[in-house]
Every structure is written in structure tokens, then in C-alpha cells.
């Protein structure tokens, strides 16, 4: 056969078997090209934006890049962007890549993957078996907490059984994380492991158990919670009362005897009612309980470990008119308006004079910089209260002085004085240093170091008159994410008081109160 004919025949054969012909590679995705070009930028904002953009490419390659660079990131706000990106993938190949990351030998990778699965609200429900295998094999506390969070979103009975069974013998922080996962599940089967946690030596574990039981809502938990209410003091007693109300939709105040009398009469025929829209109204939450609550700006607490944080920024010198029914230290405010700082100081002085000696307290005043009454909390003795009143009277908004630093209007970190450094004030409330120096994943595999915060207070009153204007972080959403992370272990209730109801301030203060289980009120009109 002629050579040309043979060549024609060969081409014909190849045309019938396209797999034998080299196919051109698809061009690289421009988003991934851009990501690889800029992800090593020294600017955290640039790295965060690149991680955000990866969510547009729903592929295994994109997911692996988010995991790789998220795990290597030191700044928590950028690492959170990687977790957020992992929470947006919907394709099977991308999600498979994230699940594969749970087997990685590096603890940082496993933590990012577990957190990304928990954040993926569209993955409904997340795959139970891979998470259970990873959870039961995991040794690193931070990763185990993230896996418990992910399992809490599965709505799976087996997950509830495994989480409940795993409570015994774990470190306190891990127990709290598991209890929060159980609370998300809301499966009655989990109450068996949760009830013994009411007797745990750590009050933070106890309150996490109360929260979990209040979400599970089983008849079997009512008696043990009443017993806990009878023995508890301070804020944990409030948590027990709140749990009982949520489970039973009944109200008997803080008196364990009233609850027990009702339960003895009712437990034979009682069934847990459908969940209400909120707590039933109580005219007197105290009942016949013999302790007097602390009340600051109409928000009551029985806590014996209280921190007061008040804004003393320059804007606090501006007078405001109070809403109807709002008083200053029990008296009506003048109709011409009162400076906000005067309201804050006078109401706080009124509260300090009413404190029982069993209460331990402290005060932080904040503007650009922070001012501490004491380094640590102190008992509310007559002498200590008098010292606090004198210190409080000296707290005024910043004004230029003869000091070279002060007269320049700039502090040692280059921030403008007299502004509102909300972030620094909240860090101090949680017992953290004023600067973020070590909020990265720990080398020991414990997960983010900030998960270990344990402030000496269980209750905080936080008063401010405006949005954050100075400090390391001023973005409200970012501040709220930080508070949520800190409070996973701290279990501190923060009640918030706003002097004026601007949109940004309301978002901030309502968010802090919602995250921590506190109340939020606004005074001005």
C-alpha cells in the first residue's frame, strides 16, 4: 500500500480513539493564579481577601489551598477567613478534600478542616461517620472541640451517644466543647452523660452542662437541676433557674423549695411542654430566696464575681435625655439632659454602695487607653467600696495636659486619645493582655490559645456610648467573632448598657449580650 494511504488509515484510526490523542490541559483558573501570586503578602488584609475569593472556585484544588494556607496562618482573623471559605464549598470533590484533611498528621490542618466542616451550614447534615471516626481517634484538645462542634450539627442520635459517653475523663476545656456540641444536637439520649457534669469541680463545666440540659429538655434532668439550684450560689444559680424555666415553662423564682414542692406534686404526670418563644415572665425572679440581687441599670444578677466596664471617652461628656422610666441612682433625671459620664458614674456609685461583702468586684474605665481600679478583683468591704467611689469620681474624659505625651493627643501606641477602644476593653474583661501577642494555634496542639481564657469574673456589665473608633480592631463583626471564641471557655455573662441607640452600637452591644447570654438595654432617647 502506498505510504500516503497508510498515513491516511492511521489518522482515521486515531480519530476513532480520541483517548489516544493528547488532550490539551484546561487553562488554570484565574482566581487560583491570583491567589498563588498574592497569598504570601505581608498585608493580612490581602491574605484574607485572597482566602475569601477561593470560595468562588468550588474544587478540590481550591479547598486544599484554603486548608494549606489557613493552617499555616498565624493571625486569627486571617485563619478565620480560611475557615469561612471552607464553610462555603458545596461540591463533592471539595468536601472530600476537607474530610481527607481530618487524617493529616499536622494538628493545625485537622483543626482548620474540622472548623470548616462545622462552619458549612449548607452541608446539611455533615457526614456523621467520618466525623465520628476522627473524633474518637483525636488527641489534640482544640481539634476535638472543633469536631464536637461539627458533630453537633449532624442531628444524629449516634453522635449524641458518642459525645455523651466521651465526657468522662476529658480535660475541662474539651468537656465544655463537647457539652456545647450536645446542646446543638438537642437529642434526649445525651442527658445520661450530661447530668453527672453538674457535680464537676469546675463551675464553667457545670454551667455548660446546665445549658446543654436546657437545650435537650428532658423530664429526667429536672430533679437534678433542682438539687443543683438548692446547692449553688452566685451566677450558676441563675443558670439553673433559667434551665428549669426553659425545660418546664414554669416559673418559681430562685427558691429551690418552691421548685421541689411543685416537682413532687407533678412529676408523675408531667410531660415536657412544647418549647416556648422565650422565658415566661416573672414578677419577682427572687421568690423567697434570701439573697439580694445586684442591679445596674435595671439588669439584675446574683453573681458574686462582677466586673464593671465603663466608657470614659470624650463623647461621654455630651448630655443626653433619658427614656421614660430610666432613673439615675433611683432619682429622675433633669429634663434638660445629663452628661453620659455623670449618669454612668452616679449609677455605678449607687450600685457599689449596695454590694454585699461576699461579692468580689473590679472596675475598668476605658477610652483609647484602659484604667484599672485594681489589678485583681477585691471583696466589697466598706473600705474597698469607699476606695472605689473615690477612684470612680476621678474618672473623666481625656483632655490635653502639660504632659508631653498627653498634650500631643496620641498615646504610646500612636492611637488618638479620648477615642473608644472597645476591643482593648473587652480583651481586658476576659483577662487577656491588651495586645494580641499570642492568639495563634499553639505548638502543643491544644488549638487556639485564646480558648483557654479564664477571667476571674462570671458576670460583666459593659457600658458604652458609641461604636469602636480606635484600637487594634474596630470592625464590629470581627469583635463579635473574637468575643464568641473567648467565651466558649470563659462562660462569662456580659450585660450591655448603651447610652444611645445608634445602629452600630446596637449591633455591637446586642451581639455581645446574645453571644454571652446577657441582657442589653439602652438609656437615651
RODO-2510 file (C-alpha; in nm, 4 decimals, decimal comma):
residues 525
     n   res          X          Y          Z
     1     x     0,0000     0,0000     0,0000
     2     x     0,1225     0,3474    -0,0789
     3     x     0,2817     0,5361     0,2129
     4     x     0,0188     0,8127     0,1862
     5     x    -0,2602     0,5600     0,2145
     6     x    -0,1061     0,4092     0,5248
     7     x    -0,0814     0,7538     0,6810
     8     x    -0,4446     0,8314     0,5992
     9     x    -0,5541     0,4992     0,7503
    10     x    -0,3578     0,5716     1,0695
    11     x    -0,5155     0,9138     1,1126
    12     x    -0,8584     0,7609     1,0631
    13     x    -0,7920     0,5051     1,3333
    14     x    -0,6722     0,7663     1,5772
    15     x    -0,9807     0,9767     1,5121
    16     x    -1,1918     0,6828     1,6307
    17     x    -0,9956     0,6558     1,9593
    18     x    -0,9799     1,0102     2,0984
    19     x    -0,8435     0,8801     2,4311
    20     x    -0,5169     0,8051     2,2469
    21     x    -0,4798     1,1651     2,1379
    22     x    -0,3232     1,4001     2,3918
    23     x    -0,5886     1,6409     2,5131
    24     x    -0,4830     1,9993     2,5872
    25     x    -0,4800     2,0872     2,9575
    26     x    -0,7514     2,3324     3,0647
    27     x    -0,6136     2,6776     3,1411
    28     x    -0,5507     2,7465     3,5114
    29     x    -0,8326     2,9172     3,6941
    30     x    -0,7547     3,2916     3,7155
    31     x    -0,8743     3,3076     4,0769
    32     x    -0,6257     3,0394     4,1799
    33     x    -0,3496     3,2061     3,9772
    34     x    -0,4209     3,5329     4,1544
    35     x    -0,4340     3,3524     4,4913
    36     x    -0,0918     3,1926     4,4492
    37     x     0,0506     3,5264     4,3442
    38     x    -0,0701     3,7246     4,6463
    39     x    -0,1267     3,4803     4,9353
    40     x     0,2235     3,5389     5,0745
    41     x     0,1651     3,9135     5,1028
    42     x     0,2836     4,0784     5,4240
    43     x    -0,0543     4,2540     5,4455
    44     x    -0,3108     4,0488     5,6446
    45     x    -0,5955     4,2196     5,4580
    46     x    -0,4621     4,0966     5,1248
    47     x    -0,4203     3,7397     5,2508
    48     x    -0,7723     3,7443     5,3949
    49     x    -0,9221     3,8715     5,0700
    50     x    -0,7439     3,6013     4,8719
    51     x    -0,8814     3,3318     5,1016
    52     x    -1,2302     3,4785     5,0643
    53     x    -1,2027     3,4624     4,6838
    54     x    -1,1099     3,0941     4,6877
    55     x    -1,4710     3,0175     4,7802
    56     x    -1,5675     3,1128     4,4229
    57     x    -1,3783     2,8091     4,2887
    58     x    -1,5635     2,5056     4,4223
    59     x    -1,2972     2,2425     4,3503
    60     x    -1,0675     2,0073     4,5404
    61     x    -0,7633     2,2175     4,4440
    62     x    -0,9228     2,5297     4,5867
    63     x    -1,0226     2,3535     4,9097
    64     x    -0,6706     2,2131     4,9542
    65     x    -0,5208     2,5602     4,9115
    66     x    -0,7589     2,7057     5,1712
    67     x    -0,6621     2,4283     5,4136
    68     x    -0,2890     2,4632     5,3453
    69     x    -0,2665     2,8367     5,3904
    70     x    -0,5297     2,8579     5,6621
    71     x    -0,3391     2,6062     5,8729
    72     x    -0,0124     2,7960     5,8252
    73     x    -0,1629     3,1371     5,9085
    74     x    -0,0639     3,2925     6,2413
    75     x    -0,3166     3,5768     6,2647
    76     x    -0,6532     3,4529     6,3966
    77     x    -0,8587     3,6928     6,1841
    78     x    -0,6974     3,5604     5,8630
    79     x    -0,7212     3,1992     5,9801
    80     x    -1,0917     3,2578     6,0394
    81     x    -1,1264     3,3663     5,6765
    82     x    -0,9875     3,0282     5,5680
    83     x    -1,2398     2,8512     5,7912
    84     x    -1,5169     3,0670     5,6462
    85     x    -1,4088     2,9754     5,2930
    86     x    -1,4118     2,6036     5,3758
    87     x    -1,7624     2,6551     5,5079
    88     x    -1,8867     2,7627     5,1635
    89     x    -1,7843     2,4686     4,9449
    90     x    -2,0712     2,2599     4,8070
    91     x    -1,9098     2,0250     4,5525
    92     x    -1,8390     1,6645     4,6471
    93     x    -1,4747     1,6906     4,5420
    94     x    -1,4095     1,9980     4,7562
    95     x    -1,5788     1,8477     5,0589
    96     x    -1,3935     1,5198     5,0101
    97     x    -1,0657     1,7132     5,0213
    98     x    -1,1684     1,8741     5,3507
    99     x    -1,2651     1,5377     5,5017
   100     x    -0,9305     1,3960     5,3913
   101     x    -0,7642     1,6754     5,5886
   102     x    -0,9021     1,5250     5,9110
   103     x    -0,6422     1,2461     5,8685
   104     x    -0,3499     1,4854     5,8295
   105     x    -0,0688     1,4411     6,0862
   106     x    -0,0487     1,8168     6,1413
   107     x    -0,2794     1,9363     6,4185
   108     x    -0,3234     2,2787     6,2532
   109     x    -0,4581     2,1158     5,9367
   110     x    -0,7003     1,8942     6,1264
   111     x    -0,8244     2,1930     6,3271
   112     x    -0,8887     2,4054     6,0186
   113     x    -1,0710     2,1188     5,8428
   114     x    -1,2878     2,0339     6,1448
   115     x    -1,3737     2,4020     6,1953
   116     x    -1,4555     2,4390     5,8254
   117     x    -1,6959     2,1441     5,8382
   118     x    -1,8678     2,2942     6,1432
   119     x    -1,8973     2,6270     5,9580
   120     x    -2,0507     2,4704     5,6465
   121     x    -2,4174     2,5304     5,7193
   122     x    -2,5192     2,4213     5,3671
   123     x    -2,3696     2,0751     5,4301
   124     x    -2,6907     1,9583     5,5884
   125     x    -2,6242     1,7362     5,7663
   126     x    -2,2459     1,6876     5,7658
   127     x    -2,1278     1,3261     5,7156
   128     x    -2,1512     1,1527     6,0515
   129     x    -1,9235     0,8504     6,0181
   130     x    -1,6021     1,0288     5,9090
   131     x    -1,6517     1,2811     6,1887
   132     x    -1,7135     1,0096     6,4497
   133     x    -1,4009     0,8201     6,3422
   134     x    -1,1945     1,1400     6,3583
   135     x    -1,3440     1,2439     6,6937
   136     x    -1,2769     0,9120     6,8673
   137     x    -0,9194     0,8994     6,7348
   138     x    -0,8338     1,2639     6,8091
   139     x    -0,5978     1,3552     7,0934
   140     x    -0,5443     1,7291     7,0379
   141     x    -0,7958     1,9201     7,2580
   142     x    -0,8595     2,2052     7,0137
   143     x    -0,9324     1,9695     6,7263
   144     x    -1,1572     1,7545     6,9439
   145     x    -1,3593     2,0636     7,0399
   146     x    -1,3972     2,1611     6,6723
   147     x    -1,5072     1,8068     6,5847
   148     x    -1,7646     1,8122     6,8658
   149     x    -1,8991     2,1351     6,7175
   150     x    -1,9244     1,9712     6,3747
   151     x    -2,0946     1,6629     6,5206
   152     x    -2,3395     1,8899     6,6993
   153     x    -2,4738     1,9938     6,3597
   154     x    -2,5395     1,6411     6,2326
   155     x    -2,8742     1,5832     6,4094
   156     x    -2,7597     1,2222     6,4558
   157     x    -2,8510     1,0014     6,7531
   158     x    -2,5257     0,8067     6,7295
   159     x    -2,3327     1,1339     6,7521
   160     x    -2,5273     1,2218     7,0673
   161     x    -2,4415     0,8847     7,2219
   162     x    -2,0705     0,9122     7,1392
   163     x    -2,0421     1,2708     7,2642
   164     x    -2,2262     1,1893     7,5862
   165     x    -2,0095     0,8844     7,6505
   166     x    -1,6868     1,0773     7,5878
   167     x    -1,7449     1,3373     7,8608
   168     x    -1,5804     1,1339     8,1368
   169     x    -1,2069     1,1755     8,1752
   170     x    -1,1537     1,4656     7,9343
   171     x    -0,9861     1,7970     8,0181
   172     x    -1,2192     2,0739     8,1329
   173     x    -1,1938     2,2721     7,8066
   174     x    -1,2761     1,9642     7,5996
   175     x    -1,5723     1,8775     7,8231
   176     x    -1,7119     2,2282     7,7706
   177     x    -1,6699     2,1928     7,3929
   178     x    -1,8416     1,8538     7,3930
   179     x    -2,1282     1,9887     7,6036
   180     x    -2,1764     2,2697     7,3532
   181     x    -2,1883     2,0101     7,0744
   182     x    -2,4523     1,8162     7,2682
   183     x    -2,6516     2,1375     7,3134
   184     x    -2,6550     2,1841     6,9362
   185     x    -2,7762     1,8255     6,8817
   186     x    -3,0691     1,8571     7,1247
   187     x    -3,1026     1,4783     7,1433
   188     x    -3,2661     1,3456     7,4662
   189     x    -3,0377     1,0396     7,4587
   190     x    -2,7413     1,2581     7,5606
   191     x    -2,8761     1,3606     7,9023
   192     x    -2,7339     1,0483     8,0704
   193     x    -2,3784     1,1696     8,0297
   194     x    -2,4564     1,5364     8,0888
   195     x    -2,6285     1,5168     8,4302
   196     x    -2,3124     1,3969     8,6163
   197     x    -2,1332     1,7093     8,4881
   198     x    -2,3483     1,9156     8,7298
   199     x    -2,1189     1,7802     9,0023
   200     x    -1,7962     1,8685     8,8211
   201     x    -1,5372     2,0649     9,0204
   202     x    -1,5246     2,3450     8,7581
   203     x    -1,8180     2,5877     8,7678
   204     x    -1,7690     2,6598     8,3969
   205     x    -1,8295     2,2923     8,3170
   206     x    -2,1369     2,2996     8,5425
   207     x    -2,2888     2,5974     8,3600
   208     x    -2,2123     2,4385     8,0209
   209     x    -2,3967     2,1279     8,1416
   210     x    -2,6928     2,3390     8,2506
   211     x    -2,7039     2,4991     7,9067
   212     x    -2,6914     2,1593     7,7359
   213     x    -2,9714     2,0227     7,9555
   214     x    -3,1812     2,3318     7,8866
   215     x    -3,1493     2,2617     7,5132
   216     x    -3,2101     1,8851     7,5421
   217     x    -3,5199     1,9424     7,7595
   218     x    -3,5821     1,6037     7,9222
   219     x    -3,8003     1,5229     8,2217
   220     x    -3,5161     1,3235     8,3809
   221     x    -3,2980     1,6346     8,4201
   222     x    -3,5500     1,8403     8,6221
   223     x    -3,4833     1,6806     8,9627
   224     x    -3,1025     1,7038     8,9363
   225     x    -3,1232     2,0677     8,8276
   226     x    -3,3481     2,1496     9,1262
   227     x    -3,0889     1,9875     9,3535
   228     x    -2,8212     2,1949     9,1845
   229     x    -3,0270     2,5124     9,2324
   230     x    -3,0556     2,4327     9,6013
   231     x    -2,6781     2,3996     9,6489
   232     x    -2,5441     2,6632     9,4077
   233     x    -2,4506     3,0224     9,4880
   234     x    -2,3935     3,3222     9,2680
   235     x    -2,4466     3,3235     8,8945
   236     x    -2,4582     2,9428     8,8447
   237     x    -2,7792     2,9539     9,0478
   238     x    -2,9244     3,1892     8,7872
   239     x    -2,8233     2,9483     8,5123
   240     x    -3,0030     2,6642     8,6926
   241     x    -3,3194     2,8710     8,7268
   242     x    -3,3046     2,9616     8,3580
   243     x    -3,2604     2,5958     8,2595
   244     x    -3,5611     2,4905     8,4692
   245     x    -3,7792     2,7588     8,3145
   246     x    -3,6761     2,6598     7,9619
   247     x    -3,7469     2,2910     8,0226
   248     x    -4,0704     2,3221     8,2199
   249     x    -4,2154     2,6554     8,1006
   250     x    -4,2934     2,7178     8,4704
   251     x    -4,1674     2,9967     8,6977
   252     x    -4,0847     2,9563     9,0656
   253     x    -3,8067     3,2113     9,1049
   254     x    -3,4764     3,1329     9,2745
   255     x    -3,6265     2,9260     9,5557
   256     x    -3,5380     2,5578     9,5242
   257     x    -3,8053     2,4635     9,7814
   258     x    -4,0833     2,6032     9,5627
   259     x    -3,9472     2,4167     9,2619
   260     x    -3,9162     2,0927     9,4614
   261     x    -4,2692     2,1160     9,6030
   262     x    -4,4076     2,1642     9,2527
   263     x    -4,1995     1,8759     9,1160
   264     x    -4,3055     1,6318     9,3869
   265     x    -4,6690     1,7043     9,3009
   266     x    -4,6238     1,6962     8,9236
   267     x    -4,3521     1,4530     8,8206
   268     x    -4,5842     1,1521     8,7958
   269     x    -4,7905     1,3065     8,5180
   270     x    -4,5575     1,5768     8,3830
   271     x    -4,4590     1,5834     8,0169
   272     x    -4,2184     1,8386     7,8746
   273     x    -4,4292     2,1043     7,7007
   274     x    -4,3518     2,2403     7,3541
   275     x    -4,0734     2,4922     7,3638
   276     x    -4,1938     2,8479     7,4214
   277     x    -4,0797     3,1589     7,2397
   278     x    -3,8834     3,2724     7,5448
   279     x    -3,8742     3,2674     7,9206
   280     x    -4,2165     3,3125     8,0845
   281     x    -4,2469     3,6439     8,2613
   282     x    -4,1707     3,6529     8,6317
   283     x    -4,2839     3,9405     8,8511
   284     x    -4,0185     3,8532     9,1073
   285     x    -3,7366     3,6187     8,9990
   286     x    -3,6091     3,6165     9,3576
   287     x    -3,9061     3,4376     9,5092
   288     x    -3,8296     3,3656     9,8736
   289     x    -3,4562     3,3383     9,8039
   290     x    -3,2861     3,5289    10,0857
   291     x    -3,0153     3,6994     9,8791
   292     x    -3,0469     4,0486     9,7343
   293     x    -2,9570     4,0830     9,3665
   294     x    -2,7148     4,3394     9,2279
   295     x    -2,8968     4,5714     8,9890
   296     x    -2,7167     4,8014     8,7447
   297     x    -2,9331     4,9987     8,5000
   298     x    -3,2308     4,7678     8,5671
   299     x    -3,0347     4,4480     8,4945
   300     x    -3,0248     4,2131     8,7931
   301     x    -2,7713     3,9458     8,8815
   302     x    -2,6995     3,7237     9,1801
   303     x    -2,3363     3,6896     9,0768
   304     x    -2,0637     3,7232     9,3385
   305     x    -1,7875     3,7816     9,0802
   306     x    -1,8688     4,1035     8,8952
   307     x    -1,6714     4,3309     8,6638
   308     x    -1,7951     4,6786     8,5684
   309     x    -1,6559     4,8255     8,2437
   310     x    -1,7469     5,1871     8,1644
   311     x    -1,6699     5,4083     7,8673
   312     x    -1,4955     5,7388     7,9577
   313     x    -1,4219     5,8560     7,6028
   314     x    -1,4608     6,2236     7,5120
   315     x    -1,8099     6,1692     7,3703
   316     x    -1,9284     6,0594     7,7167
   317     x    -1,9226     6,4268     7,8225
   318     x    -2,2178     6,5008     7,5923
   319     x    -2,5556     6,5367     7,7727
   320     x    -2,8471     6,3109     7,6809
   321     x    -3,2137     6,2860     7,7707
   322     x    -3,3100     5,9566     7,9320
   323     x    -3,6005     5,7422     7,8205
   324     x    -3,9199     5,7341     8,0194
   325     x    -3,8796     5,5233     8,3327
   326     x    -3,4971     5,5381     8,3337
   327     x    -3,3571     5,6860     8,6540
   328     x    -3,0146     5,7827     8,7860
   329     x    -2,9407     5,6183     9,1204
   330     x    -3,3126     5,5954     9,1874
   331     x    -3,3994     5,9570     9,1040
   332     x    -3,5477     6,1163     8,7954
   333     x    -3,3014     6,2841     8,5591
   334     x    -3,3383     6,6583     8,4902
   335     x    -3,5421     6,7419     8,1773
   336     x    -3,2534     6,9441     8,0310
   337     x    -3,0271     6,6421     7,9898
   338     x    -2,7353     6,4933     8,1826
   339     x    -2,3788     6,4197     8,0670
   340     x    -2,3494     6,0499     7,9865
   341     x    -2,0408     6,0040     8,2029
   342     x    -2,2193     6,1569     8,5006
   343     x    -2,5016     5,9062     8,4557
   344     x    -2,2591     5,6143     8,4363
   345     x    -2,0584     5,7251     8,7413
   346     x    -2,3561     5,8084     8,9619
   347     x    -2,5452     5,4860     8,8842
   348     x    -2,2327     5,2762     8,9402
   349     x    -2,1614     5,4520     9,2720
   350     x    -2,5179     5,3704     9,3775
   351     x    -2,4631     5,0031     9,2923
   352     x    -2,1265     4,9828     9,4680
   353     x    -2,2801     5,1081     9,7931
   354     x    -2,5367     4,8263     9,7747
   355     x    -2,2936     4,5367     9,7267
   356     x    -2,2819     4,2579     9,9836
   357     x    -1,9424     4,1908    10,1354
   358     x    -1,9454     3,8407     9,9771
   359     x    -1,9281     3,9965     9,6308
   360     x    -1,5902     4,0375     9,4644
   361     x    -1,5685     4,3159     9,2067
   362     x    -1,3458     4,5343     8,9940
   363     x    -1,3877     4,8296     8,7576
   364     x    -1,2270     4,9155     8,4244
   365     x    -1,2677     5,2600     8,2678
   366     x    -1,1750     5,2812     7,9004
   367     x    -1,1221     5,5317     7,6250
   368     x    -0,8205     5,4889     7,3937
   369     x    -0,6300     5,3516     7,6930
   370     x    -0,7536     5,1486     7,9896
   371     x    -0,7685     5,2444     8,3570
   372     x    -0,7989     4,9696     8,6180
   373     x    -0,9348     5,0248     8,9678
   374     x    -0,7380     4,7228     9,0902
   375     x    -0,5201     4,4611     8,9240
   376     x    -0,7459     4,1882     9,0616
   377     x    -1,0993     4,1607     9,1970
   378     x    -1,1460     4,2508     9,5633
   379     x    -1,4212     4,1916     9,8241
   380     x    -1,6882     4,4590     9,8511
   381     x    -1,5942     4,5570    10,2065
   382     x    -1,6863     4,9038    10,3304
   383     x    -1,3255     5,0229    10,2954
   384     x    -1,2850     4,8811     9,9440
   385     x    -1,6131     5,0337     9,8300
   386     x    -1,5038     5,3742     9,9597
   387     x    -1,1768     5,3437     9,7674
   388     x    -1,3739     5,2511     9,4564
   389     x    -1,6030     5,5524     9,4943
   390     x    -1,3047     5,7878     9,5199
   391     x    -1,1396     5,6270     9,2173
   392     x    -1,4648     5,6438     9,0200
   393     x    -1,5041     6,0156     9,0887
   394     x    -1,1633     6,0777     8,9309
   395     x    -1,2550     5,9055     8,6045
   396     x    -1,3146     6,1759     8,3486
   397     x    -1,2883     6,2002     7,9729
   398     x    -0,9376     6,2682     7,8411
   399     x    -0,8275     6,6307     7,7995
   400     x    -0,4889     6,7739     7,6949
   401     x    -0,2477     6,8311     7,9842
   402     x     0,1022     6,9616     8,0412
   403     x     0,2475     6,6140     7,9827
   404     x     0,4342     6,5972     7,6527
   405     x     0,2660     6,2692     7,5614
   406     x    -0,0796     6,3633     7,6816
   407     x    -0,0791     6,7111     7,5259
   408     x     0,0029     6,5641     7,1851
   409     x    -0,3262     6,3740     7,1937
   410     x    -0,1528     6,0474     7,0984
   411     x    -0,0749     5,7539     7,3284
   412     x     0,2404     5,5398     7,3280
   413     x     0,0992     5,3125     7,0558
   414     x     0,0157     5,6008     6,8263
   415     x    -0,3599     5,5962     6,8916
   416     x    -0,5595     5,9165     6,9339
   417     x    -0,6550     5,9769     7,2970
   418     x    -1,0169     6,0101     7,4070
   419     x    -1,1488     5,7618     7,1483
   420     x    -1,3452     5,4392     7,2044
   421     x    -1,1147     5,1349     7,2212
   422     x    -1,3841     4,8732     7,2685
   423     x    -1,1634     4,5838     7,1632
   424     x    -0,8967     4,6510     7,4267
   425     x    -1,1651     4,6885     7,6945
   426     x    -1,3204     4,3535     7,6035
   427     x    -0,9821     4,1805     7,5980
   428     x    -0,9194     4,3142     7,9479
   429     x    -1,2629     4,1962     8,0624
   430     x    -1,1709     3,8433     7,9537
   431     x    -0,8380     3,8660     8,1344
   432     x    -0,6338     3,8873     7,8147
   433     x    -0,3400     4,1191     7,7537
   434     x    -0,4256     4,4466     7,5878
   435     x    -0,2471     4,3411     7,2690
   436     x    -0,2849     4,0264     7,0630
   437     x     0,0591     3,8769     7,1081
   438     x    -0,0083     3,5016     7,1096
   439     x    -0,3550     3,4287     6,9778
   440     x    -0,2300     3,1711     6,7292
   441     x    -0,2578     2,7931     6,7171
   442     x    -0,0425     2,6506     6,9923
   443     x     0,2526     2,4276     6,9131
   444     x     0,1291     2,1752     7,1680
   445     x    -0,1780     2,1005     6,9588
   446     x    -0,4276     2,2456     7,2014
   447     x    -0,5883     2,4577     6,9338
   448     x    -0,6134     2,8381     6,9534
   449     x    -0,4566     2,9628     7,2738
   450     x    -0,7421     3,2067     7,3279
   451     x    -0,9670     2,9085     7,4035
   452     x    -0,8000     2,8891     7,7444
   453     x    -0,9126     3,2283     7,8767
   454     x    -1,0461     3,2085     8,2320
   455     x    -1,1389     3,5542     8,3658
   456     x    -1,1896     3,5794     8,7437
   457     x    -1,5441     3,7074     8,6846
   458     x    -1,8563     3,5233     8,5771
   459     x    -2,0592     3,8387     8,5097
   460     x    -1,9722     4,1717     8,3477
   461     x    -2,1625     4,4958     8,2965
   462     x    -2,0289     4,6718     7,9850
   463     x    -2,1377     5,0342     7,9273
   464     x    -2,0551     5,2422     7,6195
   465     x    -2,1954     5,5288     7,4168
   466     x    -2,0629     5,4643     7,0675
   467     x    -1,9080     5,2383     6,8096
   468     x    -1,5395     5,1421     6,8315
   469     x    -1,3211     5,4209     6,6892
   470     x    -0,9679     5,3235     6,7959
   471     x    -0,7548     5,0209     6,8759
   472     x    -0,6285     4,7064     6,7060
   473     x    -0,9752     4,6086     6,5841
   474     x    -1,2686     4,8422     6,5204
   475     x    -1,4765     4,6222     6,2887
   476     x    -1,7875     4,5207     6,4842
   477     x    -1,8333     4,1798     6,3190
   478     x    -1,4707     4,0915     6,3896
   479     x    -1,5026     4,1989     6,7537
   480     x    -1,8129     3,9821     6,7941
   481     x    -1,6317     3,6808     6,6469
   482     x    -1,3497     3,7320     6,8964
   483     x    -1,5939     3,7534     7,1895
   484     x    -1,7633     3,4329     7,0755
   485     x    -1,4291     3,2479     7,0645
   486     x    -1,3171     3,3760     7,4045
   487     x    -1,6452     3,2942     7,5720
   488     x    -1,6554     2,9307     7,4622
   489     x    -1,4402     2,8547     7,7654
   490     x    -1,4835     3,1674     7,9790
   491     x    -1,8658     3,1271     8,0132
   492     x    -1,8940     3,4876     8,1252
   493     x    -2,2311     3,6620     8,1009
   494     x    -2,1938     4,0177     7,9703
   495     x    -2,4836     4,2562     8,0212
   496     x    -2,4530     4,5593     7,7938
   497     x    -2,5724     4,9153     7,8506
   498     x    -2,5870     5,1607     7,5620
   499     x    -2,6167     5,5315     7,6276
   500     x    -2,7667     5,5958     7,2833
   501     x    -2,9258     5,3562     7,0342
   502     x    -2,7216     5,4167     6,7182
   503     x    -2,7276     5,1346     6,4642
   504     x    -2,3618     5,0347     6,5025
   505     x    -2,3668     5,0474     6,8825
   506     x    -2,6879     4,8458     6,8949
   507     x    -2,5374     4,5797     6,6671
   508     x    -2,2303     4,5593     6,8912
   509     x    -2,4000     4,5569     7,2322
   510     x    -2,6924     4,3361     7,1316
   511     x    -2,4428     4,0955     6,9746
   512     x    -2,2240     4,0757     7,2862
   513     x    -2,5283     4,0143     7,5066
   514     x    -2,6675     3,7487     7,2703
   515     x    -2,3362     3,5610     7,2465
   516     x    -2,2800     3,5563     7,6235
   517     x    -2,6385     3,5113     7,7446
   518     x    -2,6680     3,8616     7,8858
   519     x    -2,9226     4,1400     7,8553
   520     x    -2,8922     4,4611     7,6563
   521     x    -3,0557     4,7952     7,7473
   522     x    -3,0351     5,1480     7,6065
   523     x    -3,0822     5,4564     7,8209
   524     x    -3,1072     5,7627     7,5953
   525     x    -3,3813     5,8748     7,3644
***
